[in-house]
C-alpha cells in the first residue's frame, strides 16, 4: 500500500524533493592520493595519517611496491601521485625527463645501514677484486664506493653484484660475497648468524650523517604538484602532522606502522626507535622544519652539522656518482629533479609541523 501511495505523488514533487536532498549532501568529497613505497618503517607515517584521520579531506591509498622503479614508472604513466623511496633517484629522473620531483628529505640513516664483511675481511684492502653485494644504481652502491675512496682505494676495486638485501643475506651466509651493504634488520641478522663477520662501516659516523649520504625522500608527480597543488600541500601537511603525532605517541604509532607494513613491532622499533626521540633507533626522521631547512625553504640549519639548502650539495654528490658509474650521461640542473616550493609555501603560511 505504501508503494502504491508513493506512486501517486506528482512527478514534479519528486523532482523537487530530489533537488533538495542533493543540496543537503556535502559538496566536497575526500581527494584520493595514491602513495607507494616498499616495506620500510620510515614510510609508515602515511598509515598514522590515515588511521588517526589527520587529513580528513584526503583519501590516502598506500600501495606497497617493493621495486621503486615500478613506482617511478607508475608516476610516468600518471597512475601514482607520491613515491616514498631512497633519495638518490632525482638526478636520474631529471635526465630521463620523467615527471618526478624529489620534494623532501624524509629520514636519515643513523645506524640502520652498515657494510658487513665476511670472516677474514678486515678492511678495504682485503676486498680488492672480491664480490660485494649492493643494489646497483642505489644508495648502497654509492655508500660502498665512497667508503672505498675514503679509505684510499678506487671505487671500482671491487666487483659489485646486484643483489637485494634478503638475497644478500643468503649470499653472505653461503660465502658467495665478501661483503654487503645492509639495512636493518638484515645487517644485525648476518652478524648474529655468521660467526666471524664484522662491521666495516656504520651510518652513524659523522662522515655519512653530515653529508646526508644515506637517506630516504618523498617524490611527487610533477602533474600532481602543478594541477592539484592544494591537495599536494595537504598531503605534505598530513605527513608532518603524522610525524608530530608519532613523536608524542610512539608506542601506539609504532603499532599502527607495524600493522600497516605487516612487520613485527620489534623490527619497527629497531629502525625508528621506541621513545619518539628519533635517536634511539637506526633512522632519524626529519620533522617539517628540518626538512624545509635542508631544502633551503626555511631559515636555520638542519641537524647533524648539515647546512641550510644542502639539498643542492646532495643532488650534486649523487649526480657525480651516477656519472662515474655510467648510469647517467649528463648532469641536469637541480630544479629539473627537485621541487622545494611546497615546503616554502607551507612555511610562509605559518605552518611549522
C-alpha positions in Angstrom: 0.0 0.0 0.0 2.9 2.4 0.8 4.4 1.9 -2.6 1.1 2.5 -4.3 0.5 5.7 -2.4 4.1 6.8 -3.2 3.5 6.3 -6.9 0.6 8.8 -6.7 2.9 11.7 -5.7 3.2 14.0 -8.7 6.5 13.7 -10.7 7.2 17.4 -10.2 7.1 17.0 -6.4 9.6 14.0 -6.6 11.9 16.1 -8.7 11.8 19.0 -6.2 12.5 16.5 -3.4 15.5 15.2 -5.3 16.9 18.6 -5.7 16.5 19.3 -2.0 18.2 16.1 -1.0 21.1 16.7 -3.4 21.6 20.2 -2.0 21.7 18.8 1.5 24.6 16.4 0.7 28.2 17.5 1.4 29.6 19.5 -1.5 33.0 18.0 -1.1 34.5 14.5 -1.3 37.8 13.3 0.0 40.6 13.7 -2.6 42.3 10.4 -3.4 46.1 10.4 -3.1 47.9 7.4 -4.4 51.2 6.8 -2.5 53.6 3.9 -2.9 56.7 2.7 -1.2 58.4 -0.5 -0.2 58.1 -2.3 3.2 60.0 0.1 5.5 59.1 1.6 8.8 60.4 5.0 7.7 57.4 5.3 5.3 54.8 4.1 7.9 53.7 7.6 8.8 51.2 7.6 6.0 49.4 4.8 7.9 49.3 7.1 11.0 47.8 9.9 9.0 45.1 7.7 7.7 44.4 5.8 11.0 44.2 9.0 13.0 42.3 10.9 10.4 44.8 13.7 10.4 43.8 14.7 6.9 40.0 14.2 6.6 40.0 15.8 3.2 42.3 13.2 1.8 41.7 9.5 0.9 45.2 8.2 1.4 45.8 5.0 -0.6 49.2 3.5 0.3 50.3 0.7 -2.0 53.3 -1.5 -1.0 55.5 -1.8 -4.1 58.9 -3.4 -3.3 60.6 -2.3 -6.6 60.9 1.5 -6.6 61.4 1.5 -10.4 57.8 0.2 -10.7 56.6 3.1 -8.7 58.6 5.6 -10.8 57.1 4.0 -14.0 53.6 4.4 -12.5 54.3 8.1 -11.9 55.4 8.4 -15.5 52.1 6.9 -16.5 50.2 9.3 -14.2 49.0 6.4 -12.1 50.8 7.4 -8.9 51.0 10.7 -7.0 53.6 10.2 -4.4 56.6 7.8 -4.0 58.4 7.1 -0.8 61.9 5.8 -1.6 65.6 6.4 -1.2 66.8 9.9 -2.1 69.2 9.3 -4.9 66.9 8.9 -7.9 66.1 12.6 -8.6 69.1 13.2 -10.9 68.3 10.1 -12.9 64.6 11.1 -13.2 65.7 14.6 -14.4 68.0 13.3 -17.1 65.3 10.9 -18.3 62.7 13.6 -18.4 60.4 11.8 -16.0 57.6 13.8 -14.4 59.0 13.1 -10.9 60.4 15.6 -8.4 62.0 15.0 -5.0 60.1 17.3 -2.7 61.6 16.4 0.7 64.2 14.5 2.6 62.3 12.1 4.7 64.8 10.5 7.1 68.5 9.9 7.6 70.2 6.6 8.2 71.6 6.8 11.6 72.9 3.3 12.2 70.4 1.2 10.2 72.8 1.0 7.3 76.2 -0.7 7.5 78.8 -2.5 5.5 79.2 -6.0 6.9 82.2 -8.2 5.9 82.5 -11.9 5.9 85.1 -13.7 8.1 88.7 -12.8 7.1 87.8 -9.4 5.6 89.2 -6.8 7.9 89.2 -3.7 5.6 89.1 -2.4 2.0 92.4 -3.9 1.1 91.1 -7.4 1.8 88.1 -6.7 -0.6 90.2 -6.0 -3.7 88.8 -7.9 -6.6 86.1 -9.6 -4.5 82.4 -9.5 -4.8 80.3 -7.0 -2.8 76.6 -7.2 -2.8 74.7 -3.9 -3.3 71.6 -2.7 -5.1 73.2 -1.3 -8.2 72.0 2.1 -9.1 71.0 2.7 -5.5 72.4 4.3 -2.3 74.0 1.1 -1.2 76.4 1.2 -4.2 77.3 4.9 -3.5 77.8 4.1 0.2 80.4 1.3 -0.6 82.1 3.4 -3.3 82.5 6.4 -1.1 83.8 4.2 1.8 86.4 2.7 -0.5 87.6 6.0 -1.7 87.6 7.5 1.8 90.0 4.7 2.8 92.3 5.2 -0.2 91.0 2.5 -2.6 89.4 3.1 -6.0 85.7 2.7 -6.0 85.9 0.1 -8.8 88.5 -2.1 -7.0 85.7 -4.5 -6.1 83.1 -6.3 -8.2 79.6 -5.0 -7.5 76.9 -7.7 -7.5 73.3 -6.6 -7.9 71.6 -8.5 -5.0 68.8 -7.2 -2.8 69.0 -7.3 0.9 67.3 -10.6 1.7 69.2 -12.4 -1.1 72.4 -10.7 0.0 71.8 -12.2 3.5 71.8 -15.7 1.9 74.8 -14.9 -0.2 76.8 -13.8 2.8 75.9 -16.8 4.8 76.8 -19.0 1.8 80.1 -17.4 1.2 79.2 -16.1 -2.3 80.2 -12.5 -1.5 82.9 -10.9 0.6 80.8 -8.1 2.0 77.5 -6.3 1.6 75.8 -3.1 2.4 72.8 -3.9 4.6 70.0 -2.1 6.2 68.2 -3.4 9.2 67.2 -6.0 10.2 69.4 -7.8 7.7 72.8 -6.4 9.0 72.1 -7.5 12.6 70.9 -10.9 11.5 74.1 -11.6 9.5 76.2 -10.6 12.5 74.2 -13.0 14.7 74.3 -15.9 12.3 77.7 -15.7 10.6 80.4 -16.3 13.1 83.4 -14.0 12.4 81.5 -11.4 10.4 82.1 -7.8 11.3 81.0 -4.2 10.6 83.4 -2.2 8.5 81.4 1.0 8.4 78.2 2.2 10.0 76.0 5.2 9.0 76.2 6.8 12.5 79.6 8.1 11.6 79.7 11.9 11.1 81.2 11.4 7.7 77.9 10.0 6.5 75.4 12.0 8.6 76.9 15.4 7.8 76.7 14.8 4.1 73.3 13.1 4.4 74.6 10.4 2.1 72.1 7.6 3.0 68.6 9.0 3.3 65.0 8.5 2.2 62.9 11.0 0.4 59.5 11.8 -0.9 58.8 12.2 -4.6 55.8 13.7 -6.2 54.4 13.5 -9.7 55.0 16.9 -11.3 51.5 17.0 -12.7 50.2 16.3 -9.1 52.1 19.3 -7.8 51.0 21.6 -10.6 47.5 20.6 -11.3 46.4 19.6 -7.7 48.6 21.9 -5.7 46.3 22.3 -2.8 46.0 18.5 -2.5 49.8 18.2 -2.7 50.1 20.8 0.1 47.6 18.9 2.2 49.5 15.7 1.6 52.8 17.1 2.8 51.0 18.6 5.8 49.4 15.2 6.6 52.8 13.6 6.6 54.3 16.0 9.1 51.2 16.1 11.3 51.6 12.3 11.5 55.3 12.5 12.4 54.4 15.1 15.1 51.7 12.8 16.4 54.1 9.8 16.5 56.7 11.8 18.4 54.1 12.2 21.2 52.6 8.7 20.9 55.5 6.5 19.8 54.2 3.2 21.2 50.8 3.4 19.6 52.3 4.9 16.4 54.7 2.0 16.1 51.9 -0.4 16.4 50.0 1.3 13.6 53.1 1.2 11.4 53.8 -2.4 12.2 50.2 -3.3 11.3 50.2 -1.3 8.1 53.6 -2.6 7.0 52.9 -6.1 8.1 56.1 -6.1 10.1 56.9 -7.1 13.7 56.9 -4.4 16.3 60.5 -5.3 17.2 61.7 -4.6 13.6 59.8 -1.3 13.6 61.4 -0.3 16.9 64.8 -1.4 15.6 64.5 1.1 12.8 62.7 4.1 14.2 63.1 3.6 17.9 60.7 3.3 20.8 60.6 6.8 22.5 59.9 9.2 19.7 63.2 11.0 20.2 64.3 9.8 16.7 67.7 9.0 18.1 67.1 5.6 19.8 66.7 3.6 16.5 68.7 3.4 13.3 66.8 6.1 11.4 66.5 9.8 12.2 63.1 11.1 10.9 63.1 14.7 9.7 60.3 16.9 11.0 58.8 19.6 8.9 61.2 22.4 9.9 64.3 20.2 9.4 63.2 19.1 6.0 62.4 22.6 5.0 65.8 23.8 6.2 67.5 21.0 4.2 65.6 22.3 1.2 66.5 25.9 1.9 62.9 26.7 2.3 63.1 27.9 5.9 65.8 29.6 7.9 68.2 27.7 10.1 70.4 24.6 9.8 69.2 21.0 9.8 70.7 18.5 12.3 74.0 16.6 12.2 76.1 19.6 11.1 74.2 19.8 7.8 73.7 23.2 6.2 70.7 25.2 5.1 69.9 24.4 1.5 72.1 21.2 1.5 69.7 19.7 -1.0 71.8 21.2 -3.8 75.0 19.6 -2.4 73.4 16.2 -2.0 72.0 16.4 -5.6 75.4 17.3 -6.9 77.1 14.5 -4.9 74.7 11.8 -6.2 74.8 13.1 -9.7 78.6 12.9 -9.8 78.4 9.3 -8.7 75.9 8.3 -11.3 78.2 9.8 -13.9 81.1 7.8 -12.5 79.1 4.6 -12.6 77.9 5.3 -16.2 74.2 5.4 -15.1 73.9 9.0 -16.3 75.5 10.7 -19.3 74.8 14.3 -18.4 74.0 16.3 -15.3 70.8 18.2 -15.1 70.1 21.4 -13.0 68.6 21.0 -9.6 65.2 22.3 -10.5 64.7 19.6 -13.0 64.8 16.9 -10.3 63.9 18.7 -7.1 61.0 21.0 -6.0 61.2 22.6 -2.6 58.3 25.0 -3.3 55.7 23.1 -1.2 57.8 23.4 1.9 58.4 27.1 1.2 54.7 27.8 0.7 53.8 25.9 3.9 56.5 27.7 5.9 55.4 31.1 4.6 51.8 30.3 5.5 52.9 29.9 9.2 52.9 26.1 9.3 55.6 24.6 11.5 54.6 20.9 11.7 
